[in-house]
Amino acid sequence: MLPDFRVRQRDILLEIARAITQELDLPRLLDQILRYAVEMLGGKAGIIALCDPAGRGGGDRRAWHVAASFGLKPAFLRVLEPLLADLPAAGDPQTVVLPALNDRLRQITRIASLGLLTGLGLPMVAHDQAVGVVFVFREPEGGFSANERGLLQSFADQAAIAVSNARAFSQVTEEKRRLDAILDGSAEGIAILGPDNHIHRFNRALQRLSGIAQESAAGRPHDQVLRFAAVTTGTTLHQAEAGGWPLSDQATLYVEGTLIRGDGSLLPVGVSYAPVFAPDRTLQNTVVSVRDLSRFREAEELKSTFISIISHELKTPVALIKGYASTLRRDDAAWDPPTVADGLAVIEEEADRLAGLIEDLLDASRLQAGGLQLHMGEVQLASLASRLVDRFSKQAPQHTFQIDFPPEFPPVTGDEERLAQVLSNLISNAVKYSPPGTAISIRGRVDPAQVVVTVSDQGPGISPEDLPHVFDRFYRAVDAARRTKGAGLGLFLARAVVQAHNGRIWADSRPGEGTSISFGLPRADSPHPLTDPS
């Protein structure tokens, strides 16, 4: 009989060992180990209690709980769980907590079975830490022999290995989930390359930047996905590796250039490469970080445009003012009053133009710093338009001005000085771009929730490719820049002021047929939200 028992014991332990390497379901595996332990020890029931090192409720407590049971009624387990949960955490868990756990289980067993059952519990130890206990209940005759204790310890060791493997797998899974969340949540494009420079990981941001789907990029060579039309700074990964890169963990590589996206469009990017080495110093991975440089390029272009426009726009009035002032103060000439008056008029006009340009630049800076300050009040746009037309009629007698506002045009709540700046910019543009002798109209329209003001001219119009950009800062169409002076700030500031009033501004134009620029503002007497004016 003994040899058969030994063979059965060997077969069971081998079966459990195989299951540990193949089974990922920890509760199912612990149930199997516990059933075999109870069977081999001739027991009536058993439990496996596990200790969560972090504590189920957080803090410093080690929370014990029943992870598997055999032959016990649910009512018994319901009583047992809270008795396990409050076990002490002080000291070495194997020498302090486990004896306390065994004592408690034996007491509960004797009470629950009226002294008919006893039990043996042995620790489940992994990496010198007690991760749990296996407890088998059986009839008390004879107690447990040394061989039985050794057998139960074998089952406890197998259970400890299963728990350790499950926790390690769970930790790896959690780390992978965390890494996935970090990669996919990153605003920068990130790819992870293998040592052969094929793509292992490819996050959502890089999918957006490259225009290539994550599934399509996975497994492909790096240079088939991140293709450069031109390199402006640094060297490519292929060129760097040909020169021996990388030599150490700190050997980062940076390259700037124009990326060819999946649809053939181009995108300016900066790409960083960081190597990851294995313990034997062989290259394991390369982490690629891709940053969109479009805004930096736009900022550089904007800076260049600003310098070019402002230097030209400032130079002209300053040169005229200096020229006329130098001419008028010459000691060798006696100017008649009309000549002096004309010269002073030019100086005054250019000084006003210079002051206006400076004020526009200051307004643009205020917008960049956080917005314009508005002094709100009730504004009558019809009377404001009439006052401005009176002024422009004297300044531009070569044009005729038409005002068309319906009777009792409703007021708006706004900053009258800023709204005058908007209308003045629109009328000034119409005067600037319209041929002499043509009419400029200022019309008002009343909608249920808004009023709309439109300034129209009979000029050459705006080309379709320029129309979407007319409200951009410093933007001037090529034809407009050739024919007239300006810094490209008027419509940019007009849009900012209108938007600060919770309004909208838009342009309609056809080449050769003139341009109409309209803005809509909420009515002061309407509770309704502003509708789309387009």
C-alpha positions as CSV (number, residue, x, y, z in Angstrom):
1,M,0.0,0.0,0.0
2,L,2.9,2.4,0.8
3,P,4.5,2.2,-2.6
4,D,1.1,3.0,-4.3
5,F,0.8,6.0,-2.0
6,R,4.3,7.2,-2.9
7,V,3.5,6.8,-6.6
8,R,0.3,8.7,-6.2
9,Q,2.1,11.4,-4.3
10,R,4.7,11.7,-7.0
11,D,2.1,11.8,-9.8
12,I,0.1,14.5,-8.0
13,L,3.1,16.7,-7.4
14,L,4.2,16.3,-11.0
15,E,0.7,17.2,-12.2
16,I,0.7,20.3,-10.0
17,A,4.1,21.3,-11.3
18,R,2.9,21.0,-14.9
19,A,-0.3,23.0,-14.0
20,I,1.8,25.7,-12.5
21,T,3.7,26.2,-15.8
22,Q,0.5,26.1,-17.9
23,E,-2.3,27.5,-15.8
24,L,-2.8,31.3,-15.4
25,D,-6.0,31.0,-13.4
26,L,-4.8,31.2,-9.8
27,P,-8.1,30.4,-8.0
28,R,-8.5,27.3,-10.1
29,L,-4.9,26.2,-9.5
30,L,-5.2,26.8,-5.7
31,D,-8.4,24.8,-5.6
32,Q,-6.6,21.9,-7.4
33,I,-3.7,22.0,-5.0
34,L,-6.0,22.1,-1.9
35,R,-8.1,19.2,-3.1
36,Y,-5.0,17.0,-3.6
37,A,-3.6,18.1,-0.2
38,V,-6.8,17.1,1.6
39,E,-7.0,13.9,-0.3
40,M,-3.4,12.8,0.4
41,L,-3.6,13.7,4.1
42,G,-7.0,11.9,4.6
43,G,-8.6,15.2,5.6
44,K,-12.2,16.3,5.7
45,A,-11.8,19.9,4.5
46,G,-9.2,22.6,4.0
47,I,-8.5,26.2,3.2
48,I,-5.8,28.3,1.6
49,A,-5.5,31.7,3.1
50,L,-3.4,34.4,1.3
51,C,-1.8,37.5,2.6
52,D,-1.9,40.6,0.4
53,P,1.4,42.4,1.1
54,A,0.0,45.9,0.4
55,G,-3.2,45.3,2.4
56,R,-6.5,45.2,0.7
57,G,-7.7,48.4,2.3
58,G,-4.3,50.2,1.9
59,G,-2.1,51.4,4.7
60,D,0.3,49.1,6.5
61,R,-1.9,46.1,7.4
62,R,-1.4,42.8,5.8
63,A,-4.9,41.6,4.8
64,W,-5.5,37.8,5.1
65,H,-8.3,36.3,3.1
66,V,-9.5,32.8,2.1
67,A,-8.4,32.2,-1.5
68,A,-9.6,28.6,-1.8
69,S,-11.7,26.2,0.3
70,F,-12.7,22.6,0.2
71,G,-15.4,20.8,2.1
72,L,-16.5,23.8,4.1
73,K,-20.0,25.4,4.2
74,P,-20.4,29.0,3.1
75,A,-21.7,29.9,6.6
76,F,-18.3,28.8,8.1
77,L,-16.4,30.8,5.5
78,R,-18.5,33.9,6.3
79,V,-17.5,33.7,9.9
80,L,-13.9,32.9,9.1
81,E,-13.2,35.9,6.7
82,P,-13.5,38.7,9.3
83,L,-11.5,36.7,11.8
84,L,-8.6,36.5,9.3
85,A,-8.8,40.1,8.3
86,D,-7.8,41.5,11.7
87,L,-4.7,39.4,12.2
88,P,-1.7,41.4,13.5
89,A,0.9,42.7,11.1
90,A,3.8,43.2,13.4
91,G,7.1,41.2,13.2
92,D,8.2,38.6,10.8
93,P,5.0,37.2,9.2
94,Q,6.3,33.6,9.2
95,T,7.2,33.5,12.9
96,V,4.5,35.8,14.3
97,V,1.5,36.0,12.1
98,L,1.4,32.3,11.0
99,P,1.4,30.8,14.5
100,A,-1.4,33.3,15.4
101,L,-3.3,32.2,12.3
102,N,-2.8,28.5,13.1
103,D,-4.0,29.0,16.7
104,R,-7.1,30.8,15.5
105,L,-7.9,28.2,12.9
106,R,-7.6,25.4,15.4
107,Q,-9.8,27.2,17.9
108,I,-12.4,27.8,15.2
109,T,-12.2,24.2,14.1
110,R,-12.7,22.7,17.6
111,I,-15.6,25.0,18.3
112,A,-17.3,24.4,14.9
113,S,-16.8,20.6,15.0
114,L,-17.5,20.2,18.7
115,G,-14.0,18.8,19.1
116,L,-14.4,16.2,16.4
117,L,-11.8,17.8,14.0
118,T,-8.3,19.2,14.3
119,G,-6.1,20.9,11.8
120,L,-2.6,21.5,10.5
121,G,-1.5,24.7,8.8
122,L,1.9,25.3,7.1
123,P,3.2,28.4,5.6
124,M,3.5,29.1,1.8
125,V,6.9,30.8,1.4
126,A,8.2,32.4,-1.7
127,H,11.4,34.5,-1.9
128,D,11.7,34.3,1.9
129,Q,8.3,35.9,2.4
130,A,5.2,34.1,3.7
131,V,2.5,34.6,1.1
132,G,-0.1,32.4,2.7
133,V,-1.0,29.2,4.6
134,V,-2.4,25.8,3.7
135,F,-4.7,24.4,6.4
136,V,-6.1,20.9,6.4
137,F,-8.9,19.7,8.8
138,R,-9.2,16.1,9.8
139,E,-10.2,13.8,12.7
140,P,-7.8,14.2,15.6
141,E,-6.6,10.6,16.1
142,G,-2.9,10.4,16.1
143,G,-2.2,14.0,15.1
144,F,0.0,14.6,12.0
145,S,3.3,12.7,11.5
146,A,6.5,14.2,10.3
147,N,6.0,12.7,6.8
148,E,2.5,14.2,6.6
149,R,3.9,17.5,7.6
150,G,6.6,17.2,4.9
151,L,3.9,16.3,2.4
152,L,1.7,19.2,3.3
153,Q,4.7,21.5,3.1
154,S,5.3,20.2,-0.5
155,F,1.8,21.3,-1.3
156,A,2.3,24.6,0.5
157,D,5.5,25.2,-1.5
158,Q,3.7,24.4,-4.8
159,A,0.9,26.8,-3.9
160,A,3.5,29.5,-3.0
161,I,5.1,29.1,-6.4
162,A,1.7,29.5,-8.0
163,V,0.9,32.6,-6.0
164,S,4.3,34.1,-6.7
165,N,4.0,33.4,-10.5
166,A,0.5,34.9,-10.6
167,R,1.6,38.0,-8.8
168,A,4.6,38.5,-11.0
169,F,2.4,38.0,-14.1
170,S,-0.2,40.5,-12.7
171,Q,2.6,43.0,-12.0
172,V,4.0,42.6,-15.5
173,T,0.5,43.0,-16.9
174,E,-0.1,46.1,-14.8
175,E,3.2,47.6,-15.9
176,K,2.4,46.9,-19.5
177,R,-1.0,48.5,-19.1
178,R,0.6,51.6,-17.5
179,L,3.2,51.8,-20.2
180,D,0.4,51.5,-22.9
181,A,-1.5,54.3,-21.2
182,I,1.6,56.5,-21.0
183,L,2.5,55.9,-24.6
184,D,-1.0,56.4,-26.0
185,G,-1.6,59.4,-23.7
186,S,1.6,61.2,-24.8
187,A,1.2,64.3,-26.9
188,E,4.4,63.5,-28.7
189,G,4.8,60.7,-31.2
190,I,6.6,57.7,-29.7
191,A,7.9,54.5,-31.4
192,I,9.9,51.7,-29.9
193,L,12.3,49.9,-32.2
194,G,13.9,46.5,-31.9
195,P,17.6,46.0,-32.4
196,D,17.0,45.5,-36.1
197,N,15.2,49.0,-36.2
198,H,11.8,47.4,-36.9
199,I,8.9,49.0,-35.1
200,H,7.5,47.2,-32.1
201,R,5.3,50.0,-30.7
202,F,3.7,53.0,-32.3
203,N,1.5,55.3,-30.3
204,R,-1.6,57.2,-31.4
205,A,0.2,60.6,-31.5
206,L,2.7,59.2,-34.0
207,Q,-0.2,57.7,-36.0
208,R,-1.6,61.2,-36.3
209,L,1.7,62.9,-37.1
210,S,2.8,60.3,-39.7
211,G,-0.6,59.6,-41.2
212,I,0.1,55.9,-40.9
213,A,-2.1,53.5,-38.9
214,Q,-0.6,51.8,-35.8
215,E,-1.4,48.3,-37.2
216,S,0.2,49.2,-40.5
217,A,3.4,50.5,-38.9
218,A,4.0,47.6,-36.5
219,G,6.7,45.3,-37.7
220,R,7.9,47.5,-40.5
221,P,11.4,48.9,-40.8
222,H,11.8,52.3,-39.2
223,D,12.9,54.1,-42.4
224,Q,9.8,52.9,-44.3
225,V,7.5,54.7,-41.9
226,L,9.5,57.8,-40.8
227,R,10.7,59.0,-44.2
228,F,12.4,62.3,-44.6
229,A,12.0,64.5,-47.7
230,A,14.8,66.7,-46.4
231,V,17.0,66.9,-43.3
232,T,17.8,70.4,-42.0
233,T,19.7,69.5,-38.8
234,G,21.6,66.5,-37.6
235,T,22.0,63.1,-39.3
236,T,19.5,60.3,-39.9
237,L,19.5,57.1,-37.8
238,H,20.9,55.1,-40.7
239,Q,23.8,57.6,-41.2
240,A,24.5,57.7,-37.4
241,E,24.6,53.9,-37.1
242,A,27.0,53.7,-40.0
243,G,29.3,55.9,-37.9
244,G,29.1,53.6,-34.9
245,W,26.1,55.0,-33.0
246,P,25.2,54.3,-30.2
247,L,28.2,53.8,-27.9
248,S,26.5,54.3,-24.5
249,D,23.1,54.8,-22.8
250,Q,23.6,58.6,-23.1
251,A,24.2,58.5,-26.8
252,T,21.0,60.3,-27.9
253,L,20.5,61.4,-31.5
254,Y,18.5,64.3,-32.7
255,V,17.5,65.2,-36.3
256,E,15.2,67.8,-37.7
257,G,13.7,67.7,-41.1
258,T,10.5,67.4,-43.2
259,L,8.6,64.1,-42.8
260,I,6.7,62.5,-45.7
261,R,3.3,61.6,-44.2
262,G,1.2,58.6,-45.3
263,D,-0.9,60.7,-47.7
264,G,2.2,62.3,-49.3
265,S,1.9,65.7,-47.4
266,L,4.9,67.1,-45.6
267,L,5.3,67.9,-41.9
268,P,8.3,69.6,-40.2
269,V,9.4,67.4,-37.3
270,G,12.2,67.0,-34.7
271,V,13.0,63.4,-34.0
272,S,15.0,62.1,-31.0
273,Y,16.5,58.6,-30.6
274,A,17.5,57.1,-27.3
275,P,19.1,53.6,-27.0
276,V,18.2,51.0,-24.4
277,F,20.9,48.4,-23.7
278,A,20.5,44.9,-22.3
279,P,22.6,43.8,-19.2
280,D,25.2,42.3,-21.6
281,R,25.5,45.8,-23.3
282,T,23.9,44.7,-26.5
283,L,21.3,47.1,-28.0
284,Q,17.9,46.0,-27.0
285,N,15.6,48.8,-28.1
286,T,15.6,52.4,-29.5
287,V,13.0,54.8,-28.2
288,V,12.0,57.3,-30.9
289,S,10.3,60.6,-30.0
290,V,8.7,62.7,-32.8
291,R,7.7,66.3,-32.2
292,D,5.6,68.4,-34.6
293,L,7.6,71.6,-35.4
294,S,4.9,73.3,-37.4
295,R,4.2,75.9,-34.8
296,F,7.9,76.6,-34.3
297,R,8.3,77.1,-38.1
298,E,5.2,79.3,-38.2
299,A,6.6,81.3,-35.3
300,E,9.9,81.7,-37.2
301,E,8.1,82.7,-40.3
302,L,5.9,85.1,-38.4
303,K,9.0,86.7,-36.8
304,S,10.6,87.1,-40.2
305,T,7.4,88.6,-41.6
306,F,7.1,90.9,-38.7
307,I,10.6,92.2,-39.0
308,S,10.2,92.6,-42.8
309,I,6.9,94.4,-42.6
310,I,7.6,96.6,-39.6
311,S,11.0,97.7,-40.8
312,H,9.4,98.7,-44.1
313,E,6.3,100.4,-42.6
314,L,8.4,102.3,-40.0
315,K,11.1,103.3,-42.4
316,T,8.7,105.0,-44.9
317,P,7.0,107.5,-42.5
318,V,10.2,108.2,-40.6
319,A,12.0,108.9,-43.9
320,L,9.2,111.3,-45.0
321,I,9.1,113.1,-41.7
322,K,12.8,113.5,-41.6
323,G,12.9,114.6,-45.2
324,Y,10.2,117.3,-44.9
325,A,11.5,118.5,-41.6
326,S,15.1,118.8,-42.9
327,T,13.8,120.6,-46.0
328,L,11.7,123.1,-44.1
329,R,14.5,124.1,-41.7
330,R,17.1,124.7,-44.4
331,D,18.8,128.1,-43.8
332,D,19.4,128.7,-47.5
333,A,15.8,128.7,-48.5
334,A,12.8,130.9,-47.8
335,W,9.6,128.9,-48.1
336,D,6.3,130.6,-48.7
337,P,3.4,129.8,-46.3
338,P,1.6,127.4,-48.6
339,T,4.8,125.3,-49.1
340,V,5.4,125.2,-45.3
341,A,1.7,124.2,-44.7
342,D,1.9,121.4,-47.3
343,G,5.2,120.1,-45.7
344,L,3.7,120.3,-42.2
345,A,0.6,118.5,-43.4
346,V,2.7,115.6,-44.8
347,I,4.7,115.5,-41.5
348,E,1.4,115.4,-39.5
349,E,-0.1,112.7,-41.8
350,E,3.0,110.5,-41.6
351,A,3.2,111.0,-37.8
352,D,-0.4,110.0,-37.5
353,R,0.3,106.9,-39.6
354,L,3.3,106.1,-37.5
355,A,1.3,106.5,-34.3
356,G,-1.5,104.3,-35.7
357,L,1.0,101.6,-36.6
358,I,2.5,101.7,-33.1
359,E,-0.9,101.5,-31.5
360,D,-1.8,98.5,-33.7
361,L,1.4,96.8,-32.6
362,L,0.6,97.5,-29.0
363,D,-2.9,96.1,-29.4
364,A,-1.4,92.9,-31.0
365,S,1.0,92.6,-28.1
366,R,-1.9,93.0,-25.6
367,L,-3.8,90.2,-27.4
368,Q,-0.8,88.0,-27.2
369,A,-0.5,88.7,-23.5
370,G,-4.0,87.8,-22.6
371,G,-6.7,89.9,-24.4
372,L,-8.0,93.4,-24.8
373,Q,-9.6,95.3,-21.9
374,L,-13.2,96.5,-22.8
375,H,-15.1,99.3,-21.3
376,M,-18.7,98.2,-21.9
377,G,-21.7,100.4,-22.4
378,E,-24.6,100.8,-24.8
379,V,-23.4,101.6,-28.3
380,Q,-25.5,102.9,-31.2
381,L,-23.8,101.5,-34.3
382,A,-25.8,103.5,-36.8
383,S,-24.8,106.8,-35.3
384,L,-21.2,105.6,-34.9
385,A,-21.1,104.7,-38.6
386,S,-22.4,108.1,-39.5
387,R,-19.7,109.9,-37.5
388,L,-17.0,107.8,-39.1
389,V,-18.4,108.4,-42.6
390,D,-18.3,112.1,-42.0
391,R,-14.6,111.9,-41.2
392,F,-13.7,109.6,-44.1
393,S,-15.7,111.8,-46.6
394,K,-13.3,114.7,-45.8
395,Q,-10.2,112.4,-45.9
396,A,-11.2,110.6,-49.1
397,P,-13.3,112.9,-51.3
398,Q,-12.6,110.7,-54.3
399,H,-15.2,108.2,-53.0
400,T,-18.9,108.3,-52.3
401,F,-20.2,106.8,-49.1
402,Q,-23.6,105.2,-48.7
403,I,-25.1,104.5,-45.3
404,D,-28.1,102.2,-45.0
405,F,-29.4,101.3,-41.5
406,P,-33.0,100.4,-40.8
407,P,-35.0,102.8,-38.6
408,E,-34.7,102.2,-34.8
409,F,-31.6,100.0,-35.3
410,P,-31.2,98.3,-31.9
411,P,-28.2,99.0,-29.7
412,V,-25.4,96.6,-28.7
413,T,-23.5,96.3,-25.5
414,G,-19.9,97.0,-26.1
415,D,-16.8,99.2,-26.0
416,E,-17.6,102.1,-28.3
417,E,-14.0,103.1,-28.8
418,R,-13.0,99.5,-29.9
419,L,-16.1,99.1,-32.1
420,A,-15.2,102.4,-33.7
421,Q,-11.7,100.9,-34.3
422,V,-13.3,97.9,-36.1
423,L,-15.5,100.1,-38.4
424,S,-12.7,102.5,-39.0
425,N,-10.4,99.6,-40.1
426,L,-13.1,98.2,-42.4
427,I,-13.9,101.6,-44.0
428,S,-10.2,102.4,-44.3
429,N,-9.5,99.1,-46.1
430,A,-12.4,99.8,-48.5
431,V,-11.0,103.3,-49.3
432,K,-7.5,101.9,-49.7
433,Y,-8.4,99.1,-52.1
434,S,-11.2,100.8,-54.2
435,P,-10.6,102.8,-57.4
436,P,-11.4,106.5,-57.2
437,G,-14.9,107.4,-58.0
438,T,-16.4,104.2,-56.7
439,A,-18.9,103.9,-53.9
440,I,-18.4,102.4,-50.4
441,S,-21.5,101.3,-48.5
442,I,-22.0,100.6,-44.8
443,R,-25.2,98.7,-44.2
444,G,-26.9,97.4,-41.1
445,R,-29.2,94.3,-40.7
446,V,-31.3,93.3,-37.7
447,D,-31.7,89.6,-36.9
448,P,-33.6,88.2,-33.9
449,A,-30.5,87.8,-31.7
450,Q,-28.0,90.0,-33.4
451,V,-27.2,93.0,-35.5
452,V,-25.0,92.7,-38.6
453,V,-22.9,95.5,-40.1
454,T,-21.4,95.1,-43.6
455,V,-18.9,97.3,-45.3
456,S,-18.7,96.8,-49.0
457,D,-16.4,98.2,-51.7
458,Q,-16.1,97.9,-55.5
459,G,-12.4,97.1,-55.5
460,P,-10.5,94.3,-57.2
461,G,-11.7,91.7,-54.6
462,I,-9.8,89.0,-52.8
463,S,-8.6,85.8,-54.5
464,P,-10.1,82.5,-53.2
465,E,-6.7,81.3,-51.9
466,D,-6.2,84.5,-49.9
467,L,-9.7,84.8,-48.5
468,P,-9.3,82.3,-45.6
469,H,-6.2,84.2,-44.3
470,V,-7.3,87.8,-44.4
471,F,-7.9,87.9,-40.6
472,D,-4.4,86.4,-39.9
473,R,-1.8,88.5,-38.2
474,F,0.6,90.2,-40.6
475,Y,-1.0,88.5,-43.6
476,R,-1.2,90.5,-46.8
477,A,-2.1,89.2,-50.2
478,V,0.7,89.7,-52.8
479,D,-1.4,92.1,-54.9
480,A,-2.5,94.1,-51.9
481,A,1.1,94.4,-50.6
482,R,2.2,95.7,-54.0
483,R,-0.5,98.3,-54.4
484,T,-1.0,99.7,-50.8
485,K,0.8,100.3,-47.6
486,G,0.0,98.4,-44.4
487,A,1.3,95.9,-41.8
488,G,-1.5,93.4,-42.0
489,L,-2.8,94.1,-38.5
490,G,-6.1,95.9,-39.2
491,L,-8.4,92.9,-39.9
492,F,-6.5,90.8,-37.3
493,L,-7.4,93.4,-34.6
494,A,-10.9,93.8,-35.9
495,R,-11.5,90.1,-35.5
496,A,-10.1,90.1,-32.0
497,V,-12.3,93.0,-30.9
498,V,-15.4,91.4,-32.4
499,Q,-14.7,88.1,-30.8
500,A,-14.1,89.8,-27.5
501,H,-17.7,91.1,-27.8
502,N,-19.0,87.5,-28.4
503,G,-19.4,88.3,-32.0
504,R,-18.2,86.9,-35.4
505,I,-16.6,88.5,-38.4
506,W,-16.4,87.1,-42.0
507,A,-15.5,88.2,-45.5
508,D,-17.2,87.6,-48.9
509,S,-15.4,88.5,-52.1
510,R,-15.1,87.6,-55.7
511,P,-12.1,88.8,-57.8
512,G,-13.1,91.8,-59.9
513,E,-16.4,92.3,-58.0
514,G,-15.4,93.9,-54.8
515,T,-15.3,92.8,-51.2
516,S,-17.8,92.8,-48.3
517,I,-16.7,92.3,-44.7
518,S,-19.4,91.8,-42.1
519,F,-19.5,91.4,-38.4
520,G,-22.4,90.3,-36.1
521,L,-22.8,91.4,-32.5
522,P,-25.4,90.2,-29.9
523,R,-28.3,92.6,-29.5
524,A,-28.4,94.4,-26.1
525,D,-32.2,93.8,-26.0
526,S,-32.3,90.1,-26.9
527,P,-32.0,87.2,-24.5
528,H,-31.4,84.8,-27.3
529,P,-27.9,83.4,-28.1
530,L,-26.0,84.7,-31.1
531,T,-26.9,82.8,-34.3
532,D,-24.4,81.9,-37.0
533,P,-24.2,84.9,-39.3
534,S,-22.7,83.1,-42.3
